[in-house]
Amino acid sequence: MMAATRGPRSGIIHYDEAAEKAEEAGRPDLAMLARLRSAWLSYRLAPQGTAREQLETLAATADPALRA
């Protein structure tokens, strides 16, 4: 995604949009994957920011339907 979108910041935007569209389409599993990728790119940009908390929250999801 990074190469196709001209960098991690653009990738974050695209993954966030993909998560929204997946939610609208009734696919929370795909939305979770898009959010995970977005959070990972955010973490790569700024490991000291809130991205680590996002990753921990996503990793703690207990719903088996949302876990890859």
N, C-alpha and C positions, 0 to 999 in steps of 0.2 A: 504494500500500500504506500509506503514512504516514497519509493521510486516513482510510482505512478502518479503521485499527488504533489510532488515537489517539496518533500520534506515532512518532518514529523508534525509540525503545527497544522499543516494542511490535512495530514492523515487523521489527526485528532478530530478535526471538524467533520471529515467524511465519516469516520466511525460513529461519532455522535449522531449525525444525521441518519446513518444506517440503523442505529439503535432505535431512534424515534419511529422510523418507517416499519421496523420489525414489530415494535409494540402495536402500532396501528393495524398491522396485518395479523395480529393475534399470534405472533411468534416470539414469546418471551425468551425462549432458548437462544434464538439468534440475536435478540437484543442484548442478552447477557454476554455473548461472545464479543459483540461489537463494543460493549462497555469495557470489557476486559482488555481488549486491544487498545482502546482509547486511553485507559488508565495506564497501561504499560508504556505507551509512547509518552504520556505525561511524566511518568516516573523517569524515563530515560532523559528527558529534558531537564527535570528538576527533582532529583531524588529527595531533597530536603523539604519539598513542598507537601501539599495535601494528597498527592498522587499515591503515596504509600498507604495512607488511610483508606483511599478508594480501593486499592488492591486488596487490602486486608478485609474490607467489608465484602467485596465480591467473593473472595476466597472463603469467607465464613458462611456463605449462603448454604442453607441446609436442604433446600428443595431439590430433590434428585432430578427433576425435570429441567432445572436450570444449570446443572453441573455437566461439564463436558466430559 
